[in-house]
Amino acid sequence: MIENYKSGIITIDGKEYQNDVLIKLDGQVELWMRTGGGKRVTKEDVIEAVKQQPEQIVIGTGANDTVEVADEARQHIIDQKINLSTEPIGRAIEKYNQLKQDGKQPIGLFVLAE
């Protein structure tokens, strides 16, 4: 579960991260090294998540919703019959945690930018 997000720091299962993160189906957290740069999520950025074939991918688009999810990234996810949610990071965290509480296994991609 994601416990907290504040000023570029996300706390997941008691551990703090200060970089963008990918939470895999099994709950493991990895640093998410995006190719799209600071303000864009590209198709290449979501390929690893899509390969895991989750029911849902939740993308947190920064604290102020300033990160764009490119059309080709969205389409790649939708083409694989995966539900997609893109929200500012606060709402994305709520969505991810709710899915987990409901027994789902989403993948979370969180951009920690303001």
N, CA, C and O atoms as a printed pandas DataFrame, in Angstrom:
     atom_number atom_name residue_name chain_id  residue_number  x_coord  y_coord  z_coord
0              1         N          MET        A               1    0.834   -1.189    0.000
1              2        CA          MET        A               1    0.000    0.000    0.000
2              3         C          MET        A               1    0.875    1.247    0.000
3              4         O          MET        A               1    1.996    1.261    0.506
4              5         N          ILE        A               2    0.318    2.268   -0.580
5              6        CA          ILE        A               2    0.991    3.559   -0.582
6              7         C          ILE        A               2    0.479    4.322    0.634
7              8         O          ILE        A               2   -0.719    4.567    0.774
8              9         N          GLU        A               3    1.397    4.687    1.497
9             10        CA          GLU        A               3    1.001    5.342    2.739
10            11         C          GLU        A               3    0.928    6.851    2.631
11            12         O          GLU        A               3    0.085    7.477    3.273
12            13         N          ASN        A               4    1.813    7.454    1.816
13            14        CA          ASN        A               4    1.871    8.906    1.837
14            15         C          ASN        A               4    2.595    9.429    0.601
15            16         O          ASN        A               4    3.434    8.753    0.006
16            17         N          TYR        A               5    2.235   10.664    0.238
17            18        CA          TYR        A               5    2.979   11.418   -0.755
18            19         C          TYR        A               5    3.048   12.859   -0.268
19            20         O          TYR        A               5    2.035   13.452    0.103
20            21         N          LYS        A               6    4.243   13.406   -0.275
21            22        CA          LYS        A               6    4.406   14.792    0.148
22            23         C          LYS        A               6    5.684   15.349   -0.461
23            24         O          LYS        A               6    6.765   14.785   -0.288
24            25         N          SER        A               7    5.550   16.454   -1.170
25            26        CA          SER        A               7    6.693   17.201   -1.705
26            27         C          SER        A               7    7.743   16.320   -2.381
27            28         O          SER        A               7    8.924   16.387   -2.041
28            29         N          GLY        A               8    7.318   15.499   -3.334
29            30        CA          GLY        A               8    8.258   14.705   -4.100
30            31         C          GLY        A               8    8.760   13.446   -3.421
31            32         O          GLY        A               8    9.709   12.822   -3.895
32            33         N          ILE        A               9    8.136   13.064   -2.314
33            34        CA          ILE        A               9    8.510   11.829   -1.611
34            35         C          ILE        A               9    7.262   10.970   -1.471
35            36         O          ILE        A               9    6.239   11.427   -0.961
36            37         N          ILE        A              10    7.351    9.728   -1.925
37            38        CA          ILE        A              10    6.246    8.780   -1.798
38            39         C          ILE        A              10    6.684    7.672   -0.852
39            40         O          ILE        A              10    7.806    7.174   -0.939
40            41         N          THR        A              11    5.787    7.292    0.050
41            42        CA          THR        A              11    6.084    6.239    1.017
42            43         C          THR        A              11    5.236    5.019    0.673
43            44         O          THR        A              11    4.007    5.081    0.647
44            45         N          ILE        A              12    5.924    3.909    0.411
45            46        CA          ILE        A              12    5.265    2.656    0.023
46            47         C          ILE        A              12    5.775    1.566    0.943
47            48         O          ILE        A              12    6.977    1.308    1.015
48            49         N          ASP        A              13    4.852    0.928    1.645
49            50        CA          ASP        A              13    5.212   -0.153    2.572
50            51         C          ASP        A              13    6.350    0.251    3.507
51            52         O          ASP        A              13    7.265   -0.531    3.766
52            53         N          GLY        A              14    6.280    1.468    4.002
53            54        CA          GLY        A              14    7.240    1.954    4.987
54            55         C          GLY        A              14    8.539    2.487    4.439
55            56         O          GLY        A              14    9.375    2.962    5.207
56            57         N          LYS        A              15    8.738    2.426    3.133
57            58        CA          LYS        A              15    9.988    2.903    2.532
58            59         C          LYS        A              15    9.723    4.159    1.713
59            60         O          LYS        A              15    8.748    4.227    0.964
60            61         N          GLU        A              16   10.593    5.151    1.859
61            62        CA          GLU        A              16   10.448    6.397    1.126
62            63         C          GLU        A              16   11.224    6.359   -0.191
63            64         O          GLU        A              16   12.337    5.838   -0.265
64            65         N          TYR        A              17   10.602    6.925   -1.225
65            66        CA          TYR        A              17   11.218    7.041   -2.548
66            67         C          TYR        A              17   11.145    8.499   -2.985
67            68         O          TYR        A              17   10.141    9.174   -2.760
68            69         N          GLN        A              18   12.216    8.976   -3.611
69            70        CA          GLN        A              18   12.258   10.348   -4.090
70            71         C          GLN        A              18   12.374   10.412   -5.611
71            72         O          GLN        A              18   12.643   11.472   -6.176
72            73         N          ASN        A              19   12.171    9.280   -6.264
73            74        CA          ASN        A              19   12.197    9.192   -7.724
74            75         C          ASN        A              19   10.873    8.599   -8.189
75            76         O          ASN        A              19   10.147    7.982   -7.409
76            77         N          ASP        A              20   10.570    8.794   -9.475
77            78        CA          ASP        A              20    9.386    8.165  -10.053
78            79         C          ASP        A              20    9.466    6.663   -9.799
79            80         O          ASP        A              20   10.546    6.074   -9.835
80            81         N          VAL        A              21    8.307    6.049   -9.542
81            82        CA          VAL        A              21    8.291    4.625   -9.211
82            83         C          VAL        A              21    7.273    3.861  -10.039
83            84         O          VAL        A              21    6.269    4.405  -10.500
84            85         N          LEU        A              22    7.569    2.576  -10.211
85            86        CA          LEU        A              22    6.678    1.601  -10.820
86            87         C          LEU        A              22    6.406    0.549   -9.753
87            88         O          LEU        A              22    7.334   -0.044   -9.203
88            89         N          ILE        A              23    5.132    0.323   -9.465
89            90        CA          ILE        A              23    4.757   -0.743   -8.531
90            91         C          ILE        A              23    4.209   -1.890   -9.366
91            92         O          ILE        A              23    3.172   -1.765  -10.018
92            93         N          LYS        A              24    4.919   -3.003   -9.336
93            94        CA          LYS        A              24    4.569   -4.175  -10.144
94            95         C          LYS        A              24    3.359   -4.920   -9.578
95            96         O          LYS        A              24    2.880   -4.622   -8.484
96            97         N          LEU        A              25    2.885   -5.881  -10.340
97            98        CA          LEU        A              25    1.744   -6.700   -9.910
98            99         C          LEU        A              25    1.986   -7.366   -8.562
99           100         O          LEU        A              25    1.071   -7.480   -7.747
100          101         N          ASP        A              26    3.220   -7.806   -8.331
101          102        CA          ASP        A              26    3.525   -8.496   -7.082
102          103         C          ASP        A              26    3.825   -7.533   -5.928
103          104         O          ASP        A              26    4.165   -7.963   -4.826
104          105         N          GLY        A              27    3.695   -6.221   -6.190
105          106        CA          GLY        A              27    3.915   -5.237   -5.149
106          107         C          GLY        A              27    5.338   -4.722   -5.048
107          108         O          GLY        A              27    5.605   -3.783   -4.298
108          109         N          GLN        A              28    6.253   -5.324   -5.792
109          110        CA          GLN        A              28    7.629   -4.841   -5.770
110          111         C          GLN        A              28    7.697   -3.446   -6.377
111          112         O          GLN        A              28    7.000   -3.135   -7.343
112          113         N          VAL        A              29    8.546   -2.617   -5.794
113          114        CA          VAL        A              29    8.697   -1.243   -6.250
114          115         C          VAL        A              29   10.044   -1.093   -6.946
115          116         O          VAL        A              29   11.079   -1.520   -6.436
116          117         N          GLU        A              30   10.004   -0.477   -8.120
117          118        CA          GLU        A              30   11.223   -0.187   -8.869
118          119         C          GLU        A              30   11.248    1.292   -9.199
119          120         O          GLU        A              30   10.199    1.925   -9.319
120          121         N          LEU        A              31   12.438    1.840   -9.345
121          122        CA          LEU        A              31   12.547    3.189   -9.870
122          123         C          LEU        A              31   12.082    3.145  -11.321
123          124         O          LEU        A              31   12.442    2.236  -12.069
124          125         N          TRP        A              32   11.292    4.119  -11.707
125          126        CA          TRP        A              32   10.720    4.161  -13.055
126          127         C          TRP        A              32   11.521    5.170  -13.865
127          128         O          TRP        A              32   11.366    6.381  -13.705
128          129         N          MET        A              33   12.361    4.662  -14.719
129          130        CA          MET        A              33   13.224    5.501  -15.545
130          131         C          MET        A              33   12.502    5.806  -16.850
131          132         O          MET        A              33   12.524    5.004  -17.784
132          133         N          ARG        A              34   11.868    6.959  -16.906
133          134        CA          ARG        A              34   11.080    7.327  -18.086
134          135         C          ARG        A              34   11.961    7.906  -19.183
135          136         O          ARG        A              34   12.918    8.630  -18.910
136          137         N          THR        A              35   11.625    7.579  -20.422
137          138        CA          THR        A              35   12.349    8.124  -21.564
138          139         C          THR        A              35   11.750    9.443  -22.022
139          140         O          THR        A              35   12.395   10.209  -22.738
140          141         N          GLY        A              36   10.528    9.704  -21.613
141          142        CA          GLY        A              36    9.808   10.892  -22.085
142          143         C          GLY        A              36   10.240   12.189  -21.447
143          144         O          GLY        A              36    9.755   13.253  -21.831
144          145         N          GLY        A              37   11.129   12.131  -20.494
145          146        CA          GLY        A              37   11.544   13.356  -19.833
146          147         C          GLY        A              37   10.572   13.771  -18.747
147          148         O          GLY        A              37    9.674   13.012  -18.382
148          149         N          GLY        A              38   10.750   14.957  -18.241
149          150        CA          GLY        A              38   10.008   15.412  -17.081
150          151         C          GLY        A              38    8.511   15.553  -17.252
151          152         O          GLY        A              38    7.770   15.307  -16.300
152          153         N          LYS        A              39    8.037   15.936  -18.417
153          154        CA          LYS        A              39    6.623   16.293  -18.565
154          155         C          LYS        A              39    5.829   15.384  -19.493
155          156         O          LYS        A              39    4.741   15.754  -19.936
156          157         N          ARG        A              40    6.358   14.198  -19.794
157          158        CA          ARG        A              40    5.667   13.336  -20.763
158          159         C          ARG        A              40    5.917   11.863  -20.450
159          160         O          ARG        A              40    7.037   11.465  -20.130
160          161         N          VAL        A              41    4.854   11.062  -20.546
161          162        CA          VAL        A              41    4.955    9.604  -20.453
162          163         C          VAL        A              41    4.751    9.072  -21.865
163          164         O          VAL        A              41    3.714    9.316  -22.482
164          165         N          THR        A              42    5.741    8.344  -22.376
165          166        CA          THR        A              42    5.694    7.838  -23.743
166          167         C          THR        A              42    5.280    6.354  -23.763
167          168         O          THR        A              42    5.165    5.706  -22.723
168          169         N          LYS        A              43    5.066    5.855  -24.959
169          170        CA          LYS        A              43    4.755    4.435  -25.120
170          171         C          LYS        A              43    5.868    3.575  -24.524
171          172         O          LYS        A              43    5.592    2.575  -23.861
172          173         N          GLU        A              44    7.119    3.958  -24.757
173          174        CA          GLU        A              44    8.254    3.196  -24.235
174          175         C          GLU        A              44    8.221    3.132  -22.700
175          176         O          GLU        A              44    8.684    2.160  -22.104
176          177         N          ASP        A              45    7.674    4.170  -22.076
177          178        CA          ASP        A              45    7.621    4.225  -20.620
178          179         C          ASP        A              45    6.621    3.238  -20.014
179          180         O          ASP        A              45    6.727    2.899  -18.835
180          181         N          VAL        A              46    5.661    2.777  -20.799
181          182        CA          VAL        A              46    4.618    1.891  -20.260
182          183         C          VAL        A              46    4.775    0.441  -20.712
183          184         O          VAL        A              46    4.015   -0.424  -20.277
184          185         N          ILE        A              47    5.740    0.165  -21.569
185          186        CA          ILE        A              47    5.886   -1.183  -22.139
186          187         C          ILE        A              47    6.078   -2.242  -21.055
187          188         O          ILE        A              47    5.436   -3.291  -21.106
188          189         N          GLU        A              48    6.948   -1.989  -20.077
189          190        CA          GLU        A              48    7.182   -2.979  -19.018
190          191         C          GLU        A              48    5.903   -3.260  -18.230
191          192         O          GLU        A              48    5.618   -4.411  -17.898
192          193         N          ALA        A              49    5.141   -2.223  -17.935
193          194        CA          ALA        A              49    3.888   -2.400  -17.200
194          195         C          ALA        A              49    2.886   -3.218  -18.021
195          196         O          ALA        A              49    2.226   -4.110  -17.487
196          197         N          VAL        A              50    2.774   -2.918  -19.294
197          198        CA          VAL        A              50    1.838   -3.631  -20.169
198          199         C          VAL        A              50    2.214   -5.107  -20.288
199          200         O          VAL        A              50    1.335   -5.968  -20.330
200          201         N          LYS        A              51    3.508   -5.403  -20.341
201          202        CA          LYS        A              51    3.956   -6.797  -20.457
202          203         C          LYS        A              51    3.464   -7.664  -19.300
203          204         O          LYS        A              51    3.310   -8.875  -19.459
204          205         N          GLN        A              52    3.219   -7.064  -18.151
205          206        CA          GLN        A              52    2.746   -7.820  -16.991
206          207         C          GLN        A              52    1.256   -8.152  -17.092
207          208         O          GLN        A              52    0.747   -8.940  -16.295
208          209         N          GLN        A              53    0.568   -7.574  -18.040
209          210        CA          GLN        A              53   -0.846   -7.811  -18.328
210          211         C          GLN        A              53   -1.753   -7.669  -17.095
211          212         O          GLN        A              53   -2.467   -8.603  -16.729
212          213         N          PRO        A              54   -1.713   -6.495  -16.467
213          214        CA          PRO        A              54   -2.620   -6.261  -15.342
214          215         C          PRO        A              54   -4.024   -5.962  -15.846
215          216         O          PRO        A              54   -4.229   -5.723  -17.036
216          217         N          GLU        A              55   -4.990   -5.978  -14.930
217          218        CA          GLU        A              55   -6.336   -5.527  -15.273
218          219         C          GLU        A              55   -6.353   -4.012  -15.443
219          220         O          GLU        A              55   -7.094   -3.477  -16.267
220          221         N          GLN        A              56   -5.523   -3.324  -14.649
221          222        CA          GLN        A              56   -5.556   -1.869  -14.615
222          223         C          GLN        A              56   -4.157   -1.309  -14.416
223          224         O          GLN        A              56   -3.346   -1.865  -13.674
224          225         N          ILE        A              57   -3.894   -0.207  -15.086
225          226        CA          ILE        A              57   -2.694    0.587  -14.852
226          227         C          ILE        A              57   -3.149    1.959  -14.364
227          228         O          ILE        A              57   -3.997    2.606  -14.979
228          229         N          VAL        A              58   -2.570    2.384  -13.252
229          230        CA          VAL        A              58   -2.850    3.701  -12.692
230          231         C          VAL        A              58   -1.597    4.544  -12.869
231          232         O          VAL        A              58   -0.517    4.169  -12.410
232          233         N          ILE        A              59   -1.745    5.686  -13.537
233          234        CA          ILE        A              59   -0.611    6.585  -13.741
234          235         C          ILE        A              59   -0.870    7.872  -12.964
235          236         O          ILE        A              59   -1.866    8.560  -13.187
236          237         N          GLY        A              60    0.044    8.182  -12.049
237          238        CA          GLY        A              60    0.000    9.437  -11.320
238          239         C          GLY        A              60    0.798   10.472  -12.085
239          240         O          GLY        A              60    1.996   10.296  -12.309
240          241         N          THR        A              61    0.142   11.552  -12.487
241          242        CA          THR        A              61    0.723   12.528  -13.409
242          243         C          THR        A              61    1.283   13.760  -12.705
243          244         O          THR        A              61    1.142   14.881  -13.193
244          245         N          GLY        A              62    1.916   13.546  -11.562
245          246        CA          GLY        A              62    2.509   14.652  -10.818
246          247         C          GLY        A              62    1.503   15.303   -9.885
247          248         O          GLY        A              62    0.294   15.127  -10.035
248          249         N          ALA        A              63    2.007   16.044   -8.938
249          250        CA          ALA        A              63    1.145   16.663   -7.928
250          251         C          ALA        A              63    0.141   17.632   -8.536
251          252         O          ALA        A              63   -0.994   17.730   -8.069
252          253         N          ASN        A              64    0.558   18.346   -9.575
253          254        CA          ASN        A              64   -0.318   19.342  -10.195
254          255         C          ASN        A              64   -0.821   18.919  -11.569
255          256         O          ASN        A              64   -1.248   19.757  -12.363
256          257         N          ASP        A              65   -0.772   17.616  -11.849
257          258        CA          ASP        A              65   -1.278   17.068  -13.108
258          259         C          ASP        A              65   -0.580   17.705  -14.318
259          260         O          ASP        A              65   -1.222   18.015  -15.321
260          261         N          THR        A              66    0.731   17.895  -14.211
261          262        CA          THR        A              66    1.477   18.579  -15.267
262          263         C          THR        A              66    2.145   17.631  -16.254
263          264         O          THR        A              66    2.734   18.083  -17.236
264          265         N          VAL        A              67    2.065   16.333  -16.012
265          266        CA          VAL        A              67    2.723   15.364  -16.879
266          267         C          VAL        A              67    1.695   14.783  -17.844
267          268         O          VAL        A              67    0.658   14.262  -17.430
268          269         N          GLU        A              68    1.996   14.879  -19.115
269          270        CA          GLU        A              68    1.107   14.396  -20.167
270          271         C          GLU        A              68    1.371   12.919  -20.445
271          272         O          GLU        A              68    2.523   12.491  -20.518
272          273         N          VAL        A              69    0.314   12.153  -20.598
273          274        CA          VAL        A              69    0.440   10.775  -21.060
274          275         C          VAL        A              69    0.174   10.805  -22.565
275          276         O          VAL        A              69   -0.938   11.106  -23.000
276          277         N          ALA        A              70    1.190   10.494  -23.345
277          278        CA          ALA        A              70    1.102   10.584  -24.801
278          279         C          ALA        A              70    0.010    9.667  -25.345
279          280         O          ALA        A              70   -0.269    8.606  -24.787
280          281         N          ASP        A              71   -0.596   10.097  -26.440
281          282        CA          ASP        A              71   -1.663    9.312  -27.061
282          283         C          ASP        A              71   -1.211    7.905  -27.401
283          284         O          ASP        A              71   -1.968    6.952  -27.218
284          285         N          GLU        A              72    0.029    7.758  -27.899
285          286        CA          GLU        A              72    0.501    6.417  -28.264
286          287         C          GLU        A              72    0.680    5.531  -27.031
287          288         O          GLU        A              72    0.539    4.312  -27.126
288          289         N          ALA        A              73    0.981    6.112  -25.900
289          290        CA          ALA        A              73    1.072    5.335  -24.653
290          291         C          ALA        A              73   -0.318    4.872  -24.228
291          292         O          ALA        A              73   -0.519    3.706  -23.886
292          293         N          ARG        A              74   -1.266    5.792  -24.254
293          294        CA          ARG        A              74   -2.658    5.440  -23.916
294          295         C          ARG        A              74   -3.167    4.331  -24.833
295          296         O          ARG        A              74   -3.746    3.346  -24.372
296          297         N          GLN        A              75   -2.945    4.502  -26.135
297          298        CA          GLN        A              75   -3.452    3.543  -27.107
298          299         C          GLN        A              75   -2.818    2.175  -26.925
299          300         O          GLN        A              75   -3.497    1.158  -27.065
300          301         N          HIS        A              76   -1.532    2.134  -26.617
301          302        CA          HIS        A              76   -0.844    0.859  -26.393
302          303         C          HIS        A              76   -1.486    0.103  -25.224
303          304         O          HIS        A              76   -1.681   -1.111  -25.295
304          305         N          ILE        A              77   -1.804    0.815  -24.171
305          306        CA          ILE        A              77   -2.449    0.200  -23.006
306          307         C          ILE        A              77   -3.842   -0.291  -23.365
307          308         O          ILE        A              77   -4.199   -1.429  -23.061
308          309         N          ILE        A              78   -4.626    0.556  -24.008
309          310        CA          ILE        A              78   -6.001    0.205  -24.376
310          311         C          ILE        A              78   -6.027   -0.955  -25.370
311          312         O          ILE        A              78   -6.900   -1.819  -25.287
312          313         N          ASP        A              79   -5.082   -0.981  -26.306
313          314        CA          ASP        A              79   -5.018   -2.065  -27.292
314          315         C          ASP        A              79   -4.812   -3.430  -26.633
315          316         O          ASP        A              79   -5.190   -4.457  -27.196
316          317         N          GLN        A              80   -4.220   -3.437  -25.455
317          318        CA          GLN        A              80   -3.994   -4.694  -24.731
318          319         C          GLN        A              80   -5.154   -5.035  -23.780
319          320         O          GLN        A              80   -5.051   -5.941  -22.954
320          321         N          LYS        A              81   -6.256   -4.288  -23.918
321          322        CA          LYS        A              81   -7.464   -4.524  -23.100
322          323         C          LYS        A              81   -7.198   -4.297  -21.608
323          324         O          LYS        A              81   -7.741   -5.000  -20.756
324          325         N          ILE        A              82   -6.360   -3.313  -21.310
325          326        CA          ILE        A              82   -6.036   -2.956  -19.929
326          327         C          ILE        A              82   -6.734   -1.635  -19.618
327          328         O          ILE        A              82   -6.657   -0.684  -20.396
328          329         N          ASN        A              83   -7.411   -1.585  -18.479
329          330        CA          ASN        A              83   -8.034   -0.339  -18.038
330          331         C          ASN        A              83   -6.948    0.646  -17.641
331          332         O          ASN        A              83   -5.919    0.264  -17.084
332          333         N          LEU        A              84   -7.188    1.919  -17.935
333          334        CA          LEU        A              84   -6.203    2.959  -17.646
334          335         C          LEU        A              84   -6.848    4.076  -16.850
335          336         O          LEU        A              84   -7.954    4.525  -17.149
336          337         N          SER        A              85   -6.133    4.509  -15.837
337          338        CA          SER        A              85   -6.543    5.673  -15.049
338          339         C          SER        A              85   -5.353    6.612  -14.963
339          340         O          SER        A              85   -4.273    6.209  -14.532
340          341         N          THR        A              86   -5.543    7.864  -15.370
341          342        CA          THR        A              86   -4.493    8.877  -15.239
342          343         C          THR        A              86   -5.055   10.008  -14.390
343          344         O          THR        A              86   -6.099   10.578  -14.705
344          345         N          GLU        A              87   -4.356   10.320  -13.322
345          346        CA          GLU        A              87   -4.835   11.302  -12.351
346          347         C          GLU        A              87   -3.648   12.034  -11.742
347          348         O          GLU        A              87   -2.526   11.528  -11.771
348          349         N          PRO        A              88   -3.887   13.229  -11.185
349          350        CA          PRO        A              88   -2.835   13.824  -10.358
350          351         C          PRO        A              88   -2.451   12.819   -9.270
351          352         O          PRO        A              88   -3.272   11.992   -8.872
352          353         N          ILE        A              89   -1.238   12.886   -8.799
353          354        CA          ILE        A              89   -0.704   11.814   -7.955
354          355         C          ILE        A              89   -1.549   11.535   -6.711
355          356         O          ILE        A              89   -1.689   10.374   -6.324
356          357         N          GLY        A              90   -2.111   12.551   -6.082
357          358        CA          GLY        A              90   -2.939   12.311   -4.889
358          359         C          GLY        A              90   -4.129   11.420   -5.186
359          360         O          GLY        A              90   -4.387   10.458   -4.461
360          361         N          ARG        A              91   -4.853   11.732   -6.245
361          362        CA          ARG        A              91   -6.020   10.915   -6.625
362          363         C          ARG        A              91   -5.585    9.558   -7.159
363          364         O          ARG        A              91   -6.268    8.557   -6.942
364          365         N          ALA        A              92   -4.443    9.518   -7.864
365          366        CA          ALA        A              92   -3.937    8.245   -8.386
366          367         C          ALA        A              92   -3.591    7.297   -7.236
367          368         O          ALA        A              92   -3.855    6.098   -7.318
368          369         N          ILE        A              93   -3.011    7.825   -6.183
369          370        CA          ILE        A              93   -2.697    7.006   -5.009
370          371         C          ILE        A              93   -3.975    6.461   -4.389
371          372         O          ILE        A              93   -4.043    5.282   -4.042
372          373         N          GLU        A              94   -4.984    7.307   -4.247
373          374        CA          GLU        A              94   -6.273    6.847   -3.710
374          375         C          GLU        A              94   -6.856    5.737   -4.577
375          376         O          GLU        A              94   -7.326    4.723   -4.062
376          377         N          LYS        A              95   -6.824    5.930   -5.886
377          378        CA          LYS        A              95   -7.352    4.936   -6.826
378          379         C          LYS        A              95   -6.583    3.620   -6.705
379          380         O          LYS        A              95   -7.189    2.553   -6.613
380          381         N          TYR        A              96   -5.258    3.694   -6.703
381          382        CA          TYR        A              96   -4.425    2.499   -6.591
382          383         C          TYR        A              96   -4.730    1.758   -5.290
383          384         O          TYR        A              96   -4.951    0.547   -5.303
384          385         N          ASN        A              97   -4.743    2.473   -4.179
385          386        CA          ASN        A              97   -5.015    1.834   -2.880
386          387         C          ASN        A              97   -6.403    1.216   -2.837
387          388         O          ASN        A              97   -6.580    0.134   -2.277
388          389         N          GLN        A              98   -7.394    1.889   -3.423
389          390        CA          GLN        A              98   -8.755    1.338   -3.439
390          391         C          GLN        A              98   -8.806    0.052   -4.249
391          392         O          GLN        A              98   -9.437   -0.919   -3.833
392          393         N          LEU        A              99   -8.153    0.037   -5.391
393          394        CA          LEU        A              99   -8.108   -1.180   -6.205
394          395         C          LEU        A              99   -7.479   -2.327   -5.414
395          396         O          LEU        A              99   -7.983   -3.449   -5.444
396          397         N          LYS        A             100   -6.384   -2.051   -4.709
397          398        CA          LYS        A             100   -5.736   -3.081   -3.888
398          399         C          LYS        A             100   -6.676   -3.569   -2.789
399          400         O          LYS        A             100   -6.770   -4.771   -2.541
400          401         N          GLN        A             101   -7.370   -2.644   -2.132
401          402        CA          GLN        A             101   -8.310   -3.027   -1.072
402          403         C          GLN        A             101   -9.455   -3.870   -1.619
403          404         O          GLN        A             101  -10.005   -4.713   -0.910
404          405         N          ASP        A             102   -9.813   -3.642   -2.876
405          406        CA          ASP        A             102  -10.889   -4.395   -3.516
406          407         C          ASP        A             102  -10.413   -5.750   -4.054
407          408         O          ASP        A             102  -11.176   -6.465   -4.702
408          409         N          GLY        A             103   -9.152   -6.097   -3.783
409          410        CA          GLY        A             103   -8.620   -7.387   -4.203
410          411         C          GLY        A             103   -8.092   -7.411   -5.624
411          412         O          GLY        A             103   -7.789   -8.481   -6.153
412          413         N          LYS        A             104   -7.979   -6.262   -6.245
413          414        CA          LYS        A             104   -7.436   -6.180   -7.608
414          415         C          LYS        A             104   -5.915   -6.136   -7.532
415          416         O          LYS        A             104   -5.338   -5.934   -6.464
416          417         N          GLN        A             105   -5.281   -6.327   -8.675
417          418        CA          GLN        A             105   -3.824   -6.260   -8.751
418          419         C          GLN        A             105   -3.424   -5.259   -9.829
419          420         O          GLN        A             105   -3.033   -5.649  -10.929
420          421         N          PRO        A             106   -3.523   -3.972   -9.514
421          422        CA          PRO        A             106   -3.133   -2.966  -10.499
422          423         C          PRO        A             106   -1.622   -2.784  -10.537
423          424         O          PRO        A             106   -0.898   -3.226   -9.646
424          425         N          ILE        A             107   -1.178   -2.132  -11.577
425          426        CA          ILE        A             107    0.193   -1.648  -11.635
426          427         C          ILE        A             107    0.110   -0.142  -11.459
427          428         O          ILE        A             107   -0.762    0.514  -12.029
428          429         N          GLY        A             108    1.019    0.396  -10.668
429          430        CA          GLY        A             108    1.059    1.833  -10.440
430          431         C          GLY        A             108    2.321    2.439  -11.028
431          432         O          GLY        A             108    3.425    1.939  -10.813
432          433         N          LEU        A             109    2.142    3.517  -11.771
433          434        CA          LEU        A             109    3.243    4.286  -12.327
434          435         C          LEU        A             109    3.070    5.704  -11.801
435          436         O          LEU        A             109    2.090    6.376  -12.122
436          437         N          PHE        A             110    4.022    6.155  -10.995
437          438        CA          PHE        A             110    3.845    7.430  -10.315
438          439         C          PHE        A             110    4.991    8.386  -10.598
439          440         O          PHE        A             110    6.154    8.105  -10.312
440          441         N          VAL        A             111    4.618    9.540  -11.178
441          442        CA          VAL        A             111    5.563   10.625  -11.430
442          443         C          VAL        A             111    5.509   11.541  -10.219
443          444         O          VAL        A             111    4.442   12.042   -9.866
444          445         N          LEU        A             112    6.646   11.764   -9.582
445          446        CA          LEU        A             112    6.681   12.523   -8.341
446          447         C          LEU        A             112    6.864   14.018   -8.545
447          448         O          LEU        A             112    6.996   14.752   -7.566
448          449         N          ALA        A             113    6.877   14.486   -9.777
449          450        CA          ALA        A             113    7.053   15.913  -10.059
450          451         C          ALA        A             113    5.909   16.723   -9.480
451          452         O          ALA        A             113    4.798   16.224   -9.300
452          453         N          GLU        A             114    6.199   17.975   -9.193
453          454        CA          GLU        A             114    5.155   18.908   -8.750
454          455         C          GLU        A             114    4.307   19.229   -9.948
455          456         O          GLU        A             114    3.352   19.998   -9.839
